[in-house]
Each structure stands twice: as structure tokens, then as C-alpha cells.
Amino acid sequence: MACFEIGNTTSTTNNGSIAELLKRIDKMQKDAIAANAIGNCNTCVIAPVFNTKPIAVYLCNEALTAPIGNTTEFANRFRVEDVKGDVVILRLLTAVNDELTCTTYTITVRINCICCVQCFDPITCVINCALAA
């Protein structure tokens, strides 16, 4: 398996600090969604109006990009959907009129293949049945 695949996979190693960062981002996003659902947020790190902390992922030699469906467009920004063991599930983000939006596509990446993560200002993704984690 390459460092990322469309679908599910498993791995046996872990990059600790990057894994912890991805877990924190995942928790912040889930807390923001829960706070927004009940309309109250006294301790949120991400304001409840925002539920996504976009990230760029860098592998050892290049930035991670992934094809968006059956188009010629590629995503280079992602939303952490879940961290499972030594892999992270990332939702692809696309730019529409210079604004990031969530797609319905995800990829699975081995955390030990990630060398660096860059975070961007939070955005709001519409979370519905198609996007629920």
C-alpha cells in the first residue's frame, strides 16, 4: 500500500506528535459540532459557527494531493474526519470562488507517512448524512 488510498487500510507504526495533533483537531471539530447542535459553547477552541480546521498534509518529498472524484481537479486541503489507530481519514476540501468547501470524498493516510501538517483558519462545512463521521 502507498501512503494513502481511497478506502480503508491499516498500519502498524505511528508518528506520535503528528498523531496527537490530528486527534486534537478531530476532537475540536467534534466539540464544535456538538456545541453548535445544542447552541452553547463555553469552552470551545473552535467557535461553534466553525466546525472544520483545514489542513495541508506534507509527505517526506511533497504536499499530499488527491483527485476529487472523476474530475481533473485535485485537493490539497483536507478536514480530519477520524483518527483510527495509525491512520487518519481525511475529507477532501475544494476551493469554490476562493472559498474552501467540503466534498463527499475521503482518503485514508498512514500517519507515519506524514512529515508535516499545516493548519489554516477555521471554516464551516455543512455536516449532513453524507458528511457525518
Secondary structure as the mmCIF struct_conf table of DSSP 4:
data_model
#
loop_
_struct_conf.conf_type_id
_struct_conf.id
_struct_conf.beg_label_comp_id
_struct_conf.beg_label_asym_id
_struct_conf.beg_label_seq_id
_struct_conf.end_label_comp_id
_struct_conf.end_label_asym_id
_struct_conf.end_label_seq_id
BEND BEND1 CYS A 3 CYS A 3
STRN STRN1 PHE A 4 GLU A 5
BEND BEND2 ILE A 6 GLY A 7
BEND BEND3 THR A 12 THR A 12
HELX_RH_AL_P HELX_RH_AL_P1 GLY A 16 ILE A 38
TURN_TY1_P TURN_TY1_P1 GLY A 39 GLY A 39
BEND BEND4 ASN A 42 THR A 43
BEND BEND5 VAL A 45 ILE A 46
TURN_TY1_P TURN_TY1_P2 PRO A 48 VAL A 49
STRN STRN2 THR A 52 THR A 52
STRN STRN3 ILE A 55 LEU A 59
BEND BEND6 CYS A 60 GLU A 62
STRN STRN4 ALA A 63 ALA A 63
STRN STRN5 ALA A 66 PRO A 67
TURN_TY1_P TURN_TY1_P3 GLY A 69 ASN A 70
BEND BEND7 THR A 71 THR A 72
STRN STRN6 PHE A 74 ALA A 75
STRN STRN7 ARG A 77 LYS A 84
TURN_TY1_P TURN_TY1_P4 GLY A 85 ASP A 86
STRN STRN8 VAL A 87 VAL A 96
TURN_TY1_P TURN_TY1_P5 ASN A 97 ASP A 98
STRN STRN9 GLU A 99 ARG A 110
HELX_RH_3T_P HELX_RH_3T_P1 ILE A 111 CYS A 113
STRN STRN10 ILE A 114 CYS A 119
STRN STRN11 ILE A 123 ILE A 123
TURN_TY1_P TURN_TY1_P6 CYS A 129 LEU A 131
#
